[in-house]
Amino acid sequence: MAEADPARRRSSGSRRTDRGATGDSRRRSGKANAAWAMRSAAEQLAELLGRAPESVSALKPTEDGWEAHVEVLELERVPDTTSVMATYRVTLDKEGDLVGYERTRRYTRGQIDRRC
C-alpha cells in the first residue's frame, strides 16, 4: 500500500530521505531560506556527531552559503542544569551541504553568558 502524501514518506530526519524525485524543497521553491538552512545544518551535524542538536542559536547568510551555531548535548548529567553542552559553528555551501564544523564552546546547561 503506497502512501499518497509525500510528506508522510519524509518522516525520517536524514537529508537523503528528505529529498523528493525533483530535488529538495529548497530547489523546488527556487531559493534557500533561513528555516531550510537551520534544518539542514542541524540534520547534517547530527548525522556526523551521532547526537541530536538541542537548538540553533545563530544563523547568518555568507557569500558562500550559510553559517549556523548549533547547540548540542555532549554529556547528560543529573540534575539537568549540570549537563555539558557544546556550541558548534557549522558552515554550509550554497547548495546546503555541510563543508565544515568546529566546536567553539563547552559549558554547563545552567550557565549564563555574562558577556555583553
Backbone torsions as a table, in degrees:
resi	resn	phi	psi	omega
1	MET	NA	117.6	-179.0
2	ALA	-88.7	143.0	177.5
3	GLU	-83.4	138.8	-178.6
4	ALA	-82.3	-28.8	-175.3
5	ASP	-91.9	113.7	-179.0
6	PRO	-61.8	-27.9	-179.6
7	ALA	-63.4	-32.4	179.0
8	ARG	-68.2	-31.3	179.1
9	ARG	-74.1	-13.7	-177.6
10	ARG	-99.6	27.5	-177.1
11	SER	-71.7	-19.9	177.9
12	SER	-70.2	150.3	-177.7
13	GLY	-84.8	-6.1	-175.1
14	SER	-79.2	151.5	179.8
15	ARG	-64.0	-38.0	-174.2
16	ARG	-61.1	-41.5	-179.8
17	THR	-82.1	-9.8	-179.4
18	ASP	-82.7	-5.9	-179.0
19	ARG	-94.9	139.6	176.5
20	GLY	-93.4	-174.9	-178.0
21	ALA	-65.4	-27.1	-178.1
22	THR	-98.9	11.0	-179.1
23	GLY	109.7	178.1	-178.1
24	ASP	-76.0	170.6	-174.3
25	SER	-62.2	-31.7	179.2
26	ARG	-64.9	-42.6	-179.2
27	ARG	-68.0	-35.5	178.1
28	ARG	-65.0	-38.7	-178.7
29	SER	-80.0	-16.3	177.0
30	GLY	86.4	2.3	178.4
31	LYS	-152.5	153.2	176.3
32	ALA	-94.8	130.9	177.4
33	ASN	-117.8	172.3	-175.2
34	ALA	-62.8	-41.8	-179.7
35	ALA	-61.8	-43.3	177.7
36	TRP	-61.4	-44.3	-179.0
37	ALA	-64.2	-40.0	178.4
38	MET	-62.1	-47.4	179.6
39	ARG	-62.7	-43.2	-178.3
40	SER	-62.2	-45.6	179.8
41	ALA	-63.0	-46.3	-178.0
42	ALA	-65.7	-43.8	-178.2
43	GLU	-65.3	-44.0	-178.0
44	GLN	-70.7	-37.5	176.9
45	LEU	-65.1	-41.4	178.1
46	ALA	-59.3	-40.7	179.1
47	GLU	-62.8	-39.3	-179.4
48	LEU	-75.0	-41.3	-175.5
49	LEU	-86.1	-24.4	-174.7
50	GLY	76.3	19.0	178.0
51	ARG	-132.9	141.3	179.5
52	ALA	-79.3	129.4	176.4
53	PRO	-64.2	147.5	176.9
54	GLU	-84.3	-40.1	-178.8
55	SER	-166.6	168.1	170.4
56	VAL	-109.7	116.0	-173.4
57	SER	-95.1	-13.9	178.2
58	ALA	-155.7	148.5	178.6
59	LEU	-152.9	134.3	175.7
60	LYS	-148.5	143.7	174.8
61	PRO	-75.0	148.2	176.1
62	THR	-126.8	174.2	178.1
63	GLU	-62.0	-30.7	-175.9
64	ASP	-100.0	-3.8	-178.5
65	GLY	155.9	-113.8	-177.4
66	TRP	-141.2	153.8	171.8
67	GLU	-129.1	130.5	-178.7
68	ALA	-129.3	149.5	171.0
69	HIS	-109.1	120.1	-173.9
70	VAL	-116.1	129.9	180.0
71	GLU	-93.7	129.2	-176.0
72	VAL	-130.3	138.0	173.6
73	LEU	-76.4	116.8	-178.1
74	GLU	-95.9	-37.0	-177.6
75	LEU	-146.3	113.6	-178.1
76	GLU	-82.9	130.4	179.9
77	ARG	-132.9	165.3	175.0
78	VAL	-117.9	126.4	0.6
79	PRO	-72.8	162.7	-175.5
80	ASP	-56.7	-30.7	-177.9
81	THR	-68.2	-12.6	177.9
82	THR	-99.6	1.9	177.0
83	SER	-62.0	147.2	-178.6
84	VAL	-92.5	124.4	179.2
85	MET	-109.8	162.0	175.9
86	ALA	-141.2	146.7	173.1
87	THR	-105.8	128.3	177.1
88	TYR	-114.1	134.1	172.0
89	ARG	-90.9	120.1	-177.0
90	VAL	-113.3	130.2	178.9
91	THR	-111.0	126.1	177.4
92	LEU	-113.3	145.9	173.4
93	ASP	-82.7	-178.1	-177.1
94	LYS	-64.3	-24.3	178.5
95	GLU	-84.2	-6.0	179.5
96	GLY	90.9	8.7	178.9
97	ASP	-86.8	137.4	179.0
98	LEU	-69.1	124.4	-180.0
99	VAL	-112.3	-9.7	177.5
100	GLY	-176.0	153.5	172.7
101	TYR	-153.3	154.5	174.9
102	GLU	-153.1	144.9	175.4
103	ARG	-79.7	124.4	-176.5
104	THR	-105.9	-16.0	-174.9
105	ARG	-160.6	142.7	169.7
106	ARG	-124.7	141.7	-176.1
107	TYR	-160.6	163.3	174.0
108	THR	-84.1	148.9	-175.7
109	ARG	-56.3	-35.0	-177.0
110	GLY	-82.0	-1.9	-177.6
111	GLN	-74.7	139.8	177.8
112	ILE	-112.1	131.9	175.6
113	ASP	-67.7	133.7	177.6
114	ARG	-107.8	4.7	178.0
115	ARG	-75.6	138.5	177.2
116	CYS	-136.5	NA	NA
